[in-house]
Amino acid sequence: MQTNWRIGSLWGIPLFLNPSWFFILVFITILNALNFYQTFEPAIAWVAGFLMALLLFGSVILHELGHSLVALSQGIKVNSITLFLFGGVASIDRESKTPGDAFQVAIAGPAVSLTLWLLFSLVTQTLPEAGWLRAIAFNIARINLVLALFNLIPGLPLDGGQVLKAAVWKLTGDRFQGVRWAAKTGKILGGLAIAFGLSLILLTGQIGAIWITLIGGFIFRNARAYDRLTTLQETLMQMQASEAMTREFRVIDANLTLRAFADEYVLSDTQSPYYASSDGRYRGLVAIEDLHFIERSEWEHRTLQSIVRSLLEIPTVEEKTPLAAVIVRLEDEHLNRITVLSPAGSVAGVIDKGDLVRALASKLGLPISEAEVKQVKAEGSYPLGLQLVEIAKSIKD
């Protein structure tokens, strides 16, 4: 498992380096140094190559910072900016609330790169023609132009894909449609880049074309991840509590004494939740832990009615509540399970994290076994890689 290293922060945003960044730093330094060898002395060529690599990644940081600052202005938390093999990525807590806001966040990065292109182009004009500093400024200007134009390609995960998503969202009124269109375009472009890169390698022997293949693979994988994420988001919004709840609870007589309840139920089964009822009405939840606060001598004559927790006092959701809201409620209130109420206000079922995972696995065809569901129920944590809390919060907000 790779660990990113934190190297500081910008405007309160943590800045991280992925280990793969060091490989690309060395590669770009060598590549640029070899180019400068044709014109300058070896020592200057190596210094210039290293400066070029640092300025390139500085440009990438500013590009990502452009996205981040616009997101912050919209009240969106930015978790981090990370530099890695293929550049940089800003981790944003949630998506923008409107297509217009989403467009502003998406276009901010290319806008910064175009601004840097303009600034370095102007700097180039002020430096001596034969100097190595001019060569650096000229190349960094060109790289920022390429960075801006490349990122404007209309396919996720590139900025152009985010722009396309915002446009389709605006036209259709459906954010999910926007993501699907942009993800589909990203997969097509990524697939074409993979095929083109491999063709160049096989037909011309240009090993350098492997970068086209790698970038194509990166785009394809991330576009597919966006597509899957959107499917999960849609499912969490469309599925209701009634589709995940179970009847794994017991209804007992509210007039039962605490002693009878303990002897008949608690000693044999402490897993199922208990709801007390009388006269055909649910009186509330019986919490087994409440028995510990009552003297044993009182168990013979006190009834469940005296300790029941009213349905108005316990955490509940309605049958039609989206699963996203159920997930957030379980997480925010640190609940093991939550009670589902029918339209008439009676107990319709209960939901825990295992029930949620089972329902989603069934709906989406996820390879999650019943044994894994039982493990989720026992441990109270979702399977690794299934970031339900983060996804649910991003769409609920």
Buried (B, 14 or more C-beta within 10 A) or exposed (E): EEEBEEEEEBEEBBBBBBEBBEEBBEEBBBEBBEBBBEEBEEEBBBBBBBBBBEBBBEBBBBBBBBBBBBBBEBEBEBEBBBBBBBBBBBBBBBBBEBBEBBBBBBBBBBBBBBBBBEBBBEBBEEBEEEEBBBBBBBBBBBBBBEBBBBBBBBBBBBBBBBBBBBBBBBEEEEBBBBBBBBBBBBBBBBBBBBEBBBEBBEEEEEEEBEEBBBBBBBBBBBBBBBBEBBBBBBBBBEBBBBBBBBEBBEEBBBBBBBBBBBEEBBEEEEEEBBBBBBEEEBBBBBBEEBBEEEEEEEBEEBBBBEBBBEBEEBEBBBBEBBBBBBBBBBBEEEBEBBBBBEEEEBBBBBBBBBBBBBBBBEBEEBEBEEEBBEBBBEEBEBBEEBBBBEBBBBBBE
